[in-house]
Amino acid sequence: MRSSPHRRRSLVAAGIAAALLVLAAVIVWPDSTLRVPQGAAPDSLTMTPCSYDTEDGSVAADCGTLVVAENRRDSGSRLIALPVVRIRAASKPAGEPVFRFGGGPGQSNMDFPQAGRLTKNHDVVLVGYRGVDGSSRLDCDEVTNALQSSADMTGGQNLPHTRQAFERCADRLQRTGVDLTGYSAVQRVEDMESARKALGYRRINLLSSSAGTRTAMIYAWRHPDALRRSAMISVNPPGHLYWDPRITDTQFEQYADLCRADRACDAKTSDLAATIRSRVADMPSRWGPFRIKKTNVSILSQYSMHMNGEGSAPGNAPTVIDAYLDGGPGAMWAMSVLADVTLPSSTVWGELASFAMIDAPAMRTYYGRGGDHGSILGNSSTDFLWGGPDGFSTVWPDSPDNAEYRTVRPSSVETLLIGGELDFSTPPVNATKELLPSLSRGSEVVVPGIGHTADFWQQQPEAGTHLLTSFYDSGRVDSSRFERRPVDFTAVPMSMSLIAGLLLAGVTGVPLLGLLALVLLARRRRGRGAPGRPAGRWIRLLGTAPLGLAGWLLGALFAWICAPQWFLTSLAVVVPGTGLLVGLGVYLARPDEDPDGSKRTTTPVLVLLGAWLGALLGALAGSGLLIPATAVLGAVVGANAILAIRTLRRRSPLAATAVSG
């Protein structure tokens, strides 16, 4: 038996209302996080079978929850929970397990797809970083918003706003009961030590990278008897959580020498370093109507120069070099936009600040000496990381744990230092001069032609795996399988100029297509009447979604031209255009006859208001770059809800009685 039209309309209205309620609930619903199990004791661990995704597919593993004190110095400290994953070794018996410490700071320690390269003879264990991976996460939306809403990310006018954002974040977290002095590298080490004991390992190996090498150093200084061997990739000794402009310039000179040896690169410039210096100094302020944020370009340049492999593109050195040599203003604008989109949300700022405070004295010394004195990229990247000379180091609580680990200490743990010859982030010269002399059983390998950590894993992976497994299995340092390969200056699968063209095409072409679709829908309605009921329903529910995308991109175009301080997913960019185009689409696709043949019109203002309200709810329910998608969904639901409500009111018995009366 077929359902009545009234019943179908009621079901549609109920579905729309449910969707609106879901969007509203998502706005206020707390983020799902790992929780402390009821009755759990400090340093307790529970594990169950699970699977873990590696570069070779999903593998069997054990997953669990480690419960620790938020501040081990405080006997009354609250408990927090951290995730633990163990990927078991293929062989039995296995050698000492490998505990991995990823970089950052402010990055998760649970993402390690290369784990399978080490599990032939060793368990691989991942323990979540406090402040990032567990039940207490030190997000600072205040800082992210300050960076996203800037006219220039580390321009002089924005640095005070960034410092104030860190101060507000610290105050908010502490008011909610977070003890920020508990989120130090020392307490992270003790989390790892708790996991080691709970898992029953007598001794372990360490594998660390970038900022994670600092954790490995402190582990070796505090618990040498618990360690068998420690391999550090992209080593960051104490006092180096910033970029020394003098060293950065020497690394540009290295690339200049490589450019001279490359026929294609040499044909473009006689001195790569001098050319980049000139282009940075004379950077245009606009590409046509679009504003170029100069410090954004410098920051993205520094981060992208870390790696040179194609796997890191477009955030790699060849792409940056191509932009400066061939790109022109359009390429600079693309870098400015990419910096806005990727960098402010690339880290957990509260955890970064808590961890980085160990180097706050070194930072103050650097700025006290004047900071940059005319290098190619200047202070922009260090200002981004620290918020400038008066940044978070002046307002963020410093942990008492840090005092005794701010300088290098001797270690007898068998240690292998691995550096990339062209590493812009952690140049191996720092480890060679400052850390290696303190290691009584230390060795160092500088891999030719590569940059930061990602290059080590992506380029010559067999050689890297052999180096690590040989070291863990026997203590032998065998780098013989690495080959000296020239930097591929053509490793630019998508140039910044092409990215600029695609961005321009998106923010102009898609809105034009959306407006054209509305014009055609209006002409069709005027000439032939409303679409048929099934077609109109599909247009209103699905066909208006592309219109919402066009409306968002129209807002992005306006922001890039008139309000560069508006971020792409801010409410001012997303909601107006999305609601407008979706509302017009729903209105134009409405039915114009009731079953009795009487003509009806729906007030466009109410439909538009429904679309705008739905877009607002959707935007508030979303996060990150998903905000435009949830806003489009909300706009479609909101506009159709108004349409359905007005239709039901007209066709209800009470409405009919009122009309006849």
PyMOL commands that set and color helices and strands:
alter all, ss='L'
color gray80, all
select helices_A, chain A and resi 5-28+113-117+141-148+159-175+180-182+185-199+212-222+224-226+245-260+263-266+272-281+294-304+310-312+317-342+349-368+380-386+392-394+400-405+428-438+453-458+461-474+496-528+533-562+571-588+604-621+624-651+653-660
alter helices_A, ss='H'
color red, helices_A
select strands_A, chain A and resi 44-54+57-69+79-87+98-101+124-127+204-209+227-233+286-287+290-291+414-420+442-447
alter strands_A, ss='S'
color yellow, strands_A
deselect
rebuild
show_as cartoon
